[in-house]
Amino acid sequence: MSSPFDISPLSTWGGSKKPLIIAGPCSAETEDQVMQTVKRIVAASDKVNMIRAGVWKPRTRPNSFEGVGAIGLPWVKAAGNAVGLPVSVEVANSGHVELALKNEIDVLWIGARSTVSPFIVQEIADALRGVDIPVMIKNPVNPDLELWLGAIERFTQVGITKIAAIHRGFSTYEKSTYRNPPMWEIPIELRRRHPQIPIILDPSHMGGTREQIYPLSQQAMDMGFDGLMIEAHMNPDKAWSDAKQQVTPERLGEIISELVVRQPHLPDSEYHTLHELRAKVDRIDDYIVEMLAERMGLSEQIGQFKKEHGLAIHQSDRWAAIVKRALENGKTGGLTQDFILKLFQQVHNESIIHQGKVMGK
């Protein structure tokens, strides 16, 4: 799909190694903590391409640690210089941008709480007008692809071309094993619309615990993402912020070494089998769409019957029977309960729309 965004390849600014691995402490706490953590990270893995650390920390509640502020910027830059790697920090307003540029920070990222506000994003973008610096944009807190794309567009409009999207998951009221559930369909749709935008996974914020970092990182590699941003601390249990989701530099090295990086494409000579399998999938997908269209035609006939007999569109006992039957059939076919519920909820919603059109005529 063609895209209006002029985005430079990640290789032009993120280093030639793929995936791009960004690592460092959640927060810069002391000068020594930053330097020692960064040196241990590089000693543990030569695949780390960039250092990260937060100096301004937007917190949900007041009176919690909100970062050391601008005094931490030279600490981060010095640590990067010591190991020969570029450094990145989060900025949340034009003042942060000015201070980051003054301290020669190499890459900026926009946090999820900032991305959610077009006013904040525009302020930061305007502060960067005419500045050639890479910007990484985290998804907004809420699952809104258009808001995410809007933030990216605001930076492209001021001339920033070195852009990446960071997927860190989305907030939800529902109980989840994740701090911020992945909702993979949203970054997948981002890639479908704009395949040239690099996507970097933040497994630390997504999982919320250090145990989740490796499996989420591997899933990102399986899905062809372009990089990872992982929080590592010299003493995670003593970290001043987000202790549970940080790993030691040595564990970070193990995680990176254990990753299996998938290739996005195969040589033409090896493509035949995959092409055959995809052709079968395409035929099934066509059949699914055809059957769904036929089902909605029947829904309209049912809607006409309900209209003539004064029945409500939603019949709770019928819906319960549909779900029960679908779950039983899905279990037999090896499908998860969560998938079947979500699928049939969408089918049911579409059916209600079709019946509602009949009712309204």
Rosetta blueprint (number, residue, H / E / L):
1 M L
2 S L
3 S L
4 P L
5 F L
6 D L
7 I L
8 S L
9 P L
10 L H
11 S H
12 T H
13 W L
14 G L
15 G L
16 S L
17 K L
18 K L
19 P L
20 L E
21 I E
22 I E
23 A E
24 G E
25 P L
26 C L
27 S E
28 A L
29 E L
30 T L
31 E H
32 D H
33 Q H
34 V H
35 M H
36 Q H
37 T H
38 V H
39 K H
40 R H
41 I H
42 V H
43 A H
44 A H
45 S L
46 D L
47 K L
48 V L
49 N L
50 M E
51 I E
52 R E
53 A L
54 G E
55 V L
56 W L
57 K L
58 P L
59 R L
60 T L
61 R L
62 P L
63 N L
64 S L
65 F L
66 E L
67 G L
68 V L
69 G H
70 A H
71 I H
72 G H
73 L H
74 P H
75 W H
76 V H
77 K H
78 A H
79 A H
80 G H
81 N H
82 A H
83 V H
84 G L
85 L L
86 P L
87 V E
88 S E
89 V E
90 E E
91 V L
92 A L
93 N L
94 S H
95 G H
96 H H
97 V H
98 E H
99 L H
100 A H
101 L H
102 K H
103 N L
104 E L
105 I L
106 D L
107 V E
108 L E
109 W E
110 I E
111 G L
112 A H
113 R H
114 S H
115 T H
116 V L
117 S L
118 P H
119 F H
120 I H
121 V H
122 Q H
123 E H
124 I H
125 A H
126 D H
127 A H
128 L L
129 R L
130 G L
131 V L
132 D L
133 I L
134 P L
135 V E
136 M E
137 I E
138 K E
139 N L
140 P L
141 V L
142 N L
143 P L
144 D L
145 L H
146 E H
147 L H
148 W H
149 L H
150 G H
151 A H
152 I H
153 E H
154 R H
155 F H
156 T H
157 Q L
158 V L
159 G L
160 I L
161 T L
162 K L
163 I E
164 A E
165 A E
166 I E
167 H E
168 R L
169 G L
170 F L
171 S L
172 T L
173 Y L
174 E L
175 K L
176 S L
177 T L
178 Y L
179 R L
180 N L
181 P L
182 P L
183 M L
184 W L
185 E H
186 I H
187 P H
188 I H
189 E H
190 L H
191 R H
192 R H
193 R H
194 H L
195 P L
196 Q L
197 I L
198 P L
199 I E
200 I E
201 L E
202 D L
203 P H
204 S H
205 H H
206 M H
207 G H
208 G L
209 T L
210 R H
211 E H
212 Q H
213 I H
214 Y H
215 P H
216 L H
217 S H
218 Q H
219 Q H
220 A H
221 M H
222 D H
223 M L
224 G L
225 F L
226 D L
227 G E
228 L E
229 M E
230 I E
231 E E
232 A E
233 H L
234 M L
235 N L
236 P H
237 D H
238 K H
239 A L
240 W L
241 S L
242 D L
243 A H
244 K H
245 Q H
246 Q L
247 V E
248 T L
249 P H
250 E H
251 R H
252 L H
253 G H
254 E H
255 I H
256 I H
257 S H
258 E H
259 L L
260 V L
261 V L
262 R L
263 Q L
264 P L
265 H L
266 L L
267 P L
268 D H
269 S H
270 E H
271 Y L
272 H H
273 T H
274 L H
275 H H
276 E H
277 L H
278 R H
279 A H
280 K H
281 V H
282 D H
283 R H
284 I H
285 D H
286 D H
287 Y H
288 I H
289 V H
290 E H
291 M H
292 L H
293 A H
294 E H
295 R H
296 M H
297 G H
298 L H
299 S H
300 E H
301 Q H
302 I H
303 G H
304 Q H
305 F H
306 K H
307 K H
308 E H
309 H H
310 G L
311 L L
312 A L
313 I L
314 H L
315 Q L
316 S H
317 D H
318 R H
319 W H
320 A H
321 A H
322 I H
323 V H
324 K H
325 R H
326 A H
327 L H
328 E H
329 N H
330 G H
331 K H
332 T H
333 G L
334 G L
335 L L
336 T L
337 Q H
338 D H
339 F H
340 I H
341 L H
342 K H
343 L H
344 F H
345 Q H
346 Q H
347 V H
348 H H
349 N H
350 E H
351 S H
352 I H
353 I H
354 H H
355 Q H
356 G H
357 K H
358 V H
359 M H
360 G H
361 K L
